[in-house]
């Protein structure tokens, strides 16, 4: 299961806040650089929120961007595999009981590259039920084995609030 109905409702309510779902803007230049470097023509924004990544990309060539977010009705249709998948400030929001399923889902969607960011501490925002919006607050050493079970690591970078990784499907060179 990727998300429970109750949590989908919590996320939909939280997305009403105009300042929720803005982390992708700061990563848009890096994602644009990766798109250009690897000649990516097809990008899935997994957990797209308000679609701000797509709005802020500046690739040097045409890129078809697909948005997926289970809490946004118009973007809630399950996507198929894509050449590149960006999952920015999403994984720490996933319900702990659903996290392995979401990571498995991502593994089935990434054809060439995955760009994932993880914030490892508490969020500023809280869910309508009072929980911190970051349901999983774990250090990189906790996250990396989960990612490496499903992907080949191409790059790892610590950030002020967590880390990002560039990954490829297992077995790809």
C-alpha positions in Angstrom: 0.0 0.0 0.0 1.4 3.4 -1.0 -0.9 5.6 1.2 -3.8 5.0 3.5 -7.1 6.9 2.8 -6.8 8.7 6.2 -3.3 9.9 5.5 -4.3 11.0 2.0 -6.9 13.2 3.6 -4.4 14.6 6.0 -2.0 15.4 3.2 -4.7 17.0 1.0 -5.6 19.3 3.9 -1.9 20.2 4.5 -1.5 21.0 0.8 -4.1 23.8 1.2 -1.2 25.7 2.9 0.4 27.7 0.1 3.8 27.3 1.8 3.7 23.5 1.9 5.4 21.7 -0.9 8.0 24.2 -1.9 11.3 22.3 -1.4 11.5 21.3 -5.0 12.1 24.9 -6.1 15.6 24.9 -4.5 16.5 21.7 -6.2 15.2 22.7 -9.7 18.6 24.0 -10.9 20.3 20.7 -9.9 17.6 18.6 -11.5 17.9 20.8 -14.7 21.6 20.2 -14.7 21.1 16.4 -14.4 18.5 16.5 -17.2 21.0 18.2 -19.4 24.0 16.1 -18.4 22.3 12.8 -19.0 20.1 13.9 -21.9 16.9 13.1 -20.1 13.7 13.5 -22.2 11.1 12.2 -19.7 10.8 13.1 -16.0 8.4 12.0 -13.3 7.9 14.3 -10.3 6.9 11.8 -7.7 5.1 13.5 -4.8 4.8 16.7 -7.0 2.8 18.7 -4.5 2.0 21.9 -6.2 4.0 21.1 -9.3 6.7 23.7 -8.6 9.6 21.5 -9.8 8.1 21.5 -13.3 7.5 25.2 -13.1 11.1 25.9 -12.2 13.0 23.6 -14.5 15.2 25.1 -17.2 16.4 22.3 -19.3 18.4 22.9 -22.5 16.0 20.6 -24.5 12.4 19.6 -24.4 11.4 17.4 -21.5 8.1 15.8 -20.9 7.3 16.1 -17.2 4.6 13.9 -15.5 3.3 14.9 -12.1 2.2 12.3 -9.5 0.9 13.0 -6.0 -1.8 10.9 -4.3 -3.0 13.8 -2.3 -3.7 16.0 -5.4 -6.7 14.5 -7.3 -5.7 15.7 -10.8 -2.2 14.1 -10.3 -3.2 10.9 -8.4 -3.2 8.4 -11.2 -0.4 5.9 -10.7 2.3 6.6 -13.2 4.3 4.2 -15.3 8.1 3.9 -15.6 10.0 7.1 -16.6 13.5 7.7 -17.7 14.2 9.9 -14.6 12.2 10.2 -11.4 12.6 13.1 -9.0 11.3 12.5 -5.5 12.0 15.7 -3.5 11.1 16.1 0.1 8.7 13.2 -0.1 10.1 10.1 1.5 10.2 11.5 5.0 6.5 12.2 4.7 5.5 8.6 3.9 3.7 6.6 6.5 6.2 4.2 8.1 4.1 1.1 7.3 4.0 2.1 3.6 7.6 3.2 3.2 8.9 -0.1 1.8 6.0 -0.3 -0.7 6.8 3.3 -1.8 10.5 2.5 -2.2 9.6 -0.7 -4.2 7.2 1.4 -6.3 10.0 3.9 -7.0 12.3 1.1 -8.0 9.8 0.0 -10.6 9.5 3.5 -12.0 13.1 4.5 -12.4 14.4 3.5 -15.8 17.7 5.4 -15.9 18.0 7.9 -13.0 16.4 8.7 -9.7 17.0 11.9 -7.8 15.8 11.7 -4.2 16.1 14.1 -1.4 15.4 13.3 2.2 15.1 15.8 5.1 16.3 13.9 8.2 14.9 16.1 11.0 11.5 17.5 12.0 9.4 19.6 9.7 8.2 23.0 10.5 4.7 22.0 9.5 2.4 19.7 11.4 -0.4 17.5 10.1 -4.0 18.4 10.9 -4.0 15.6 13.5 -1.0 17.2 15.3 1.8 14.9 14.2 4.9 16.4 12.7 4.7 16.3 8.9 8.0 14.3 8.7 6.8 10.9 9.9 10.2 9.3 9.5 13.0 11.3 11.0 16.1 9.2 10.6 19.7 9.9 9.7 21.2 9.0 6.3 22.8 5.8 7.7 19.2 4.6 8.3 18.0 5.5 4.8 20.9 4.4 2.7 20.5 0.6 3.2 16.9 0.9 2.2 17.8 2.8 -0.9 20.8 0.5 -1.7 18.5 -2.6 -1.5 16.7 -1.2 -4.5 19.1 1.0 -6.4 22.7 1.5 -7.4 24.1 4.6 -5.8 25.7 7.0 -8.3 26.1 10.0 -6.0 25.4 11.0 -2.4 25.5 14.5 -1.0 24.8 15.7 2.5 22.8 18.9 2.8 22.2 21.2 5.7 18.9 19.4 6.5 19.5 15.9 5.2 20.9 14.5 1.9 20.2 13.8 -1.7 21.1 10.8 -3.8 21.4 10.1 -7.5 20.6 6.5 -8.2 20.2 4.1 -11.0 18.2 0.8 -11.3 20.1 -2.1 -9.8 22.5 -3.7 -12.2 22.8 -0.6 -14.5 26.3 0.8 -15.2 
